[in-house]
């Protein structure tokens, strides 16, 4: 019986999900992620959330699994993409409003974030 839920993604993002009883996988490479997907059926995983970093590159593996009842794969993105996007938007607004991106610069450092 397939009754487990898993998450594949970056360790710092998915580690807290262990507290909810989810099985977590944190592959360091695309090849490791491929191995994880290939082992899901054996692990009796019913539903697996796959981070966007791995979701598209593993399209062939997802296609193979799509013909099976389980596991069901679903992609997800995380807050870090939104945070980066908002930061970029704020820098662009600062340049438009003041003519400078000084609001986006770190204090004591000339590099923008």
C-alpha positions as CSV (number, residue, x, y, z in Angstrom):
1,X,0.0,0.0,0.0
2,X,1.3,3.4,-0.9
3,X,0.7,5.8,1.9
4,X,3.7,8.0,2.3
5,X,4.3,11.6,1.2
6,X,7.8,12.8,0.2
7,X,9.5,16.0,-0.8
8,X,12.6,16.5,-3.0
9,X,14.4,19.7,-2.7
10,X,17.1,21.8,-1.0
11,X,17.9,20.7,2.6
12,X,17.4,24.1,4.2
13,X,14.0,24.4,2.6
14,X,12.5,21.0,3.3
15,X,14.1,19.9,6.5
16,X,11.3,21.3,8.7
17,X,8.8,19.1,6.9
18,X,10.2,16.1,8.6
19,X,8.3,17.2,11.7
20,X,5.1,16.7,9.7
21,X,6.1,13.1,9.0
22,X,7.1,13.7,5.4
23,X,9.9,11.7,3.9
24,X,12.5,14.2,2.6
25,X,15.2,13.8,0.0
26,X,17.8,16.4,-0.6
27,X,19.8,15.4,-3.6
28,X,23.1,17.3,-4.3
29,X,22.9,16.8,-8.0
30,X,20.6,16.0,-10.8
31,X,21.8,12.4,-11.0
32,X,21.0,11.9,-7.3
33,X,17.5,13.4,-7.9
34,X,17.1,11.0,-10.8
35,X,17.9,8.1,-8.4
36,X,15.4,9.4,-5.8
37,X,12.6,9.4,-8.4
38,X,13.5,5.9,-9.5
39,X,13.3,4.7,-5.9
40,X,9.9,6.3,-5.0
41,X,7.8,3.2,-6.0
42,X,10.0,0.9,-4.0
43,X,9.8,3.3,-1.0
44,X,6.0,3.1,-1.2
45,X,5.6,6.9,-1.8
46,X,2.1,7.9,-2.9
47,X,2.7,11.6,-3.4
48,X,6.0,13.4,-4.0
49,X,6.5,17.1,-4.2
50,X,9.6,18.0,-6.4
51,X,11.2,21.4,-6.2
52,X,11.2,23.4,-9.4
53,X,15.0,23.1,-9.7
54,X,14.6,19.4,-10.4
55,X,11.1,19.2,-11.8
56,X,11.8,20.3,-15.4
57,X,15.2,18.6,-15.8
58,X,13.6,15.3,-14.8
59,X,10.8,15.4,-17.3
60,X,11.8,12.0,-18.8
61,X,11.6,10.3,-15.4
62,X,8.3,12.1,-14.6
63,X,6.9,10.8,-17.9
64,X,7.8,7.2,-17.0
65,X,6.1,7.6,-13.6
66,X,3.0,9.3,-15.0
67,X,1.9,5.9,-16.4
68,X,1.8,4.4,-12.9
69,X,-0.9,4.8,-10.3
70,X,1.7,5.8,-7.7
71,X,3.7,7.9,-7.0
72,X,2.0,11.1,-8.1
73,X,4.5,13.9,-8.7
74,X,3.8,17.5,-8.2
75,X,6.2,20.4,-8.6
76,X,6.6,23.3,-6.2
77,X,8.5,26.6,-6.0
78,X,9.7,28.3,-2.8
79,X,9.7,31.7,-1.2
80,X,13.4,32.3,-2.2
81,X,12.4,33.0,-5.9
82,X,9.7,35.4,-4.8
83,X,12.1,37.2,-2.3
84,X,14.7,37.6,-5.1
85,X,12.1,38.9,-7.5
86,X,10.8,41.4,-4.9
87,X,14.3,42.6,-4.2
88,X,15.0,43.2,-7.9
89,X,11.7,45.1,-8.2
90,X,12.6,47.3,-5.2
91,X,16.0,48.1,-6.7
92,X,14.3,49.1,-10.0
93,X,11.7,51.2,-8.2
94,X,14.5,53.0,-6.3
95,X,16.4,53.8,-9.5
96,X,13.2,55.2,-11.1
97,X,12.3,57.2,-8.0
98,X,15.7,58.5,-7.1
99,X,18.0,57.9,-10.0
100,X,20.2,55.7,-7.9
101,X,20.1,52.1,-6.6
102,X,21.6,53.2,-3.2
103,X,18.6,51.7,-1.5
104,X,19.6,48.3,-2.7
105,X,23.2,48.6,-1.6
106,X,24.6,47.2,1.6
107,X,25.9,49.7,4.1
108,X,29.7,49.9,3.9
109,X,29.8,47.9,0.7
110,X,29.4,49.1,-2.9
111,X,28.0,45.8,-4.2
112,X,24.2,45.5,-4.6
113,X,22.6,42.5,-3.0
